[in-house]
Amino acid sequence: MFFAPTVLSRYEQDPRYLFEFDDYSGTISIADGWCDEDADGVLLRDQVFMQTFGLGWTPTGKPCIAVFASYLMPLTSEHQRYWQTFEIDQRGAKIDPDYWRNSIAGEFTPHGSLIQALLSELDVINEMATAMGRHPLFRNAHKGNRPVEFTPFLVPTLHGFQSFALALDKVLSDNINRKFFRGEVPHEEEYEKDGKRYTRAIGTIRQLEMWLRSGSRAALDDPVPVIVKGFKLARKARQKPAHRIEPNQYSEQFVGDYRRLLDVSYRGLRTLRLTFANDTACQDVSIPEWLYEGRIRDYLVCPYESEIQEP
């Protein structure tokens, strides 16, 4: 059966539920400590467990939520009615092929996702930095942990996109470790205002840009603009809501904004990793085969593109 993506919001936004997911599937259950109804826990009628839900696609190429009927039946009657209110037209809707392959055939996908690729690049870059005798470039590595905002189960709202941009900026610019630069680029700069001279800190994005342009690191086909573009776009998208309050909006355009920002950021990290790879100290750093070969899928793009119908 197929449902609108907004059906997941109730569980995603309530910390009493464990809302876990990967690129094309997820589970819902009650978090530890919230099962005791007599101790301010979740009411018995709201104690749900869904073994699996997955990514689906409408005939017009829009993402939706796919759930096998056998996993809906154990839900309480209250939650069955809740899910029913989000049920969409079942005609022509399809389960994502990777979800089908994994849940029915028991096979693993031969590729990674764009989200997984971005986070894996962080890990590889840190390993390369260590091999170069430096501190890791990023303070917090991925190591299998993914921000909840990094999901293809995206509800296309302004606040949802802004939350993603904030999380991405924390993973990128806010995550840069200044110790990596070993004092090779300045931390501060002087500027003049009203005839007086002041000192201000240099941001991490500019420090990275300055370091990449030093020496011969950017000698061929200048990779620096590609590398820093994602950092700058994520910072810009994050800063916009920080300076004004905007009412929430629902629009499919936010899916496109999400995709573009994610793609540009991944390409920047990939280019940074390839730049690091020019250092002989990085030759023995292991790179996942799927990442090295670029076997990457964007789960926000419908795999049935040739079958998409006009809305």
N, C-alpha and C positions, 0 to 999 in steps of 0.2 A: 504494500500500500504506500501511497505517496502523500507527503504533507508539505505545507509551506515552511521555509526555514525558520520563520518566527516561532514555531512551536517549541524550539529549543531554548528560547530566551528565559522562560520560567526557571529552568534548571541551571542554566549557565549563570544567571545573576543571583541565585540563591546559594550562599556559601554552605548551606546545610546539605547540599547535594554534591556528590562527586561527579563532575561532568568531565569525562576523559575522552580524548579523540586523537586520531592521527590524521592522515590526509584524506581518507575516504570512508572512515568508520569511527564509531565511538560507543561509549557505554554510559549509562546513568545509574547511580545508586545513592544510598544515604551515606553521608560521611560518618566516620566514627564518632560516637558520643551523642548522636542525635536520634537514636532509635528508641530511647526511653521516653514514652509519652508522658509519664508521671513526673519527669524531671525537666520540664520545659523542652522536651524533644519534639520531633516532628509527629504530627497526628498520624495515627495508624492508617488513615485513608490516604495520606500523602507519602507513605513509605513505599516508594516504587523502586523497582530494579528492572532495567532494560539491558539485556545481555549484549545486544548490538543494534545499532542503527547505522545507516550508510548514506552515501551520496547518490542522488538520483538526478534525472534530467527530464524536464518537460519537453513536449514536442517543439517548443519554440526556442530550445537551447538554454533555458533558465535552470539553475540548480535548485534542487528540492531535497527533501529528506525521504529516504526509502526505509521502510520497516517491514519485515516479514510478519504476517498475521500471528504466527506462533509466539512472537515476542511482545505483541500487544495484548494477547489474551490474559497473561498473568497480572496486568496492571489492575489497580482498583477501579471500580466503576466510575468514580469521580475523575480519575485520570484518563480513562478510556473516552469519557465524554469530552474532556479537555482536548485530547488529540483529535477527536472527531471534528471539532470546530475549525481545525486547520487543514482538514482533508481537501485535497485539490482534485481536479478532474483526472481520473486514472487513465483515460484513453490516450494512448501514445506515449505515456511516461515510461522511462526505462531506468533500470539500475545501472550505475556506473560499472563499466567492465572490470575495473580493478577490484571493486567491492565484490562483484560476483565471483571473480577468479579466486579471491581470498576466502570468502565466506562459504561458497558452495563447493568449489573445486579443491580448496585447501592449498592453493598455490601462492607463492610470494611473487610480488611484482618485480620485474627485472630492472626497474628504474626507480629513481628517487623523485621527490616532489620539489617544486621551486622553493617552498618554505624549508624543506629539509636541506636542500642544497645551500641556501643562504647560511643556515646555522652551522652546517658542516664546514663551510669555508672558514668560519670563525675559528673552529677547532684546529684546522690544518694550518692556518696562518699563525696561530699561537705556537704550534709545534715547530714551525719554521723559525719563528722568532727565537725560541729556546735553542734550536740548533745553531743559530747565528750568535749565540752567547749573550742574548739580550733577555730582558724581562718580556713576558708575553705582551703583545700589543693590546689585547683586550683583557680587562681585569677578570671578567666572568665569562668562562667558556660555555659552550652549549651543553656538551656532555649528555645529550639525550633529553634535556629539559627544554620545553617549548612554551613561550608565553601564550596564555589563553587567547590573546587577540590574534595570534597567527593561525588562522583557520580558514579552510575553504567553505565551512558552514557559516557563511557570512550573511548577516542581515544588513541590507544596504541602507544604512542610515548615516547621517552626518556625524553623530556622536560615536557611532561604531568605527567610522573611518578615523576620526580624531583619536580615539583610544588606540587604534592600530598604529597611527603615526607616532604617538607618544611612546608606545612600547618599542617600536622600531628605533626611534632616536636613542632610547635607553640602551638598546642592544649595540648600536653603532657609536655615535659621537660621545654619549655619556659614559660609554664603556671603555674608551681609549685610556690606556695606562701611560701616563706621562713619563714614567721611569724607563719605558722602552727607548726613548730618544737619547738617554744618557747625556743630557746637557748639550747635544749637538745642534739643537735649535733653541732660540730664546724662549723663556716662559712669559716674559713681559715686554711691553713696548711703551715708548713715551709718545705723548701727543700734546698738542697745544690747544688751549681754549681760552678765549678772552684775555690773551696775552700771558697766560700762565701755563706752565708745563706740568703735566700729570703723568702718572704711570697706570697702566691697566694690563690685566692678564691677557695673554694670547690664547684664543680658543683652541680646543683640541683638533678641530678640523684644519685650521690654518697651520698648526704645528705639524700635522701629518703631511700637509701639502708642501710645507717648507722642507721637511726632511726628505720627501720623495724627490724634490727638485735639486737637492744638494748632491754633490758628487756626480756620478754617471748613471744614477738609477733611472733617470727619465730620458736617457739619450736617444732611444729609438722610438719613433711613433708615439711621442709623448703620451703615456698612459694616465697621467695625473688627472686630467679633466674627467675621464671615465670613472676613475677611482673615487673622486670626491663628490661627484654629482649626486649619488645616492645619499651620502652623508648630509649634503646641503639641502636636498629636497625634503628629507625626513625632518631636519631641524626647522625648515620653513613651515612645513605642515603642522609641526608641533606648536610653533610659536603663535600661529594665527589664533587659536582658541584661547591662548594664554592672555591675550590683550583685550578680548571682548567676549561677552556672553551671546551665544547664538542659539536660537530655538532649534530643536532637533528637526531633521528633514528625512523623508524617505524617498530615495531615488536610485534607479539602477546605475546612474552615472558613478556612484560611489564604488561599485564593483570594479569599474574601469580604472578609477583613481587608485584603488587598492592594488590592482594588478600592475599598473605602471610603476608605482612606487616600489613594489616588491621586486619587479623585474630589473629596474635601474639599480637598486641596491645590491641585488645578487650579482649583476654584471660588474659592478664596482669592486666587490669583494673578490670575485673570480680574477679580475685583472690585477688586483693587489697580490693575490696568491701567485699568479704567474710572474709578477715582478720579483717577488721574493725568491721564486724558484731559480732565478738567474744567479743567485748566490751559491757557490759551490758547497757551502755548508748545509744546504737544504736538499742535496741530491738524494739522501737516504730517507727523507721524510716520507712516510707512507700516506698515500692518497686513496680513498675508496675508489674502486674501479668504476662504479657508475658515475661518480663525480668527475673523475679524470676524463672519461669518455663522453661526458655531457649527456648521459641518458637521464634526462630530467623532464618531468611532466608538470605543466601548470594545471592544477585541478580546478581552476576557475574558468577553464576553456572546455566547452562541451566536446566530448570525443565523438559525438554523432553529428558532427558539423554538416556533413553532406545530406543529412536527413532532416535538418531543421526546417520547420514550417513557418510561414509568415504569420505573425500574431493577428 
